[in-house]
Amino acid sequence: TRCITRRTWRLCKMRTYTFLIGTMDDFESIEELIDYTEAIGVHGIKDCFAYEFEAPIECNEETVTRIGRGIAFGNGWCMDDTYSCMIDGSLEDQGVAA
């Protein structure tokens, strides 16, 4: 994978992340969202979704979170009345059926 750094192309290592988001109507806490996802996945009856993406390994946590939010918000989610978190790796890596 190629990245632009200081207007030059170079190879960079990428890392997989998953942005997990769910509605406050269906979950009472971020812990409940995580527990539900671990037990059921994101295709159960509650309103939640997981967006898996890659980012350069050099990205800090804030940047990775902004990327994840951008993906979720671009798909109709918003910060209002939702819980969300970033997972390092894919749900499959965590042993969760996505």
N, C-alpha and C positions, 0 to 999 in steps of 0.2 A: 504494500500500500504506500502511496506517495503523499507527502505533506508539503505545504508551502511554508518555508521558514526563511525570514529575511529575504523574501523575493527570489529564493532559489529552491529548486526541487531537491529533496533528499529522501532517502528511505527512512521511515520511522516505524517503530513497533506500535501496534494497536492493542487495545485491551477491550474486552467485552464488558458491557454494563447492562443492567436492566432497570428501567424506571417503572416502579409499581405505583398505581394510583387507584383509589376507590372512593365512593361517595360516603359522606357522613350519615346519609340516610340508612345505609347498609352496614356501616361499621362504627363502633363507638370509640375506637382508638386505632392508632397506627399498629399497635401490637396485635389487635384483632384482625386487621387487614393482612398482616404478615402470617399469622397463625392460619387464617382461612386459606391463603394462597399456598402455604406449605401442605395443608391437608387436602384441599380440593383442586387447586390450580386456579386459573383465572376464567375458566369456562363453566363455573357453577351458576347458581341462581342469583348471586349477589353482583352488584354493579361494580366491577373492577377490571383493570386491564394491565398488561405488562408490555412495555416497549423495550425490545432488546436492540442495542446499537453498539458501535465501536467508536472509540475515541483514542487519539494518541496517548500513549502511556505517560507522556509528560504533563498531561492536563491535571490540574488540581481538582479537589473535590467540588469546589464551587462551580468551576467551569463544566464539569461533567454533569452536575445537577441542572445547570442552565440548559445544557443540550437536551437532557431528558425531559425537562419541562417544556422546552420548545417543541419537541416531538409530540408530547401529549396534548399540549394546547393547540397545536396544528391539527390535531385529530378530534377537536371538539371539547376537550376537557378544560377546566379552569381551576384556579386555586381556591375559589369560593366553595365552601362546603365539601371539600375533599381532603383525604389523607394521602400522602405520597412519601415515597422513600426511594433511595438508590440502592441497588444491590450490585455488589462487585461480582461480575460473571453473569452467566445466563441462569435462568430458572432450572434448566436441565442440569447445569453444573451443580446446582444446589439440591438435586434429586427431586425436583418438583415437575410434575407433568404440566407443561404450559398448554 
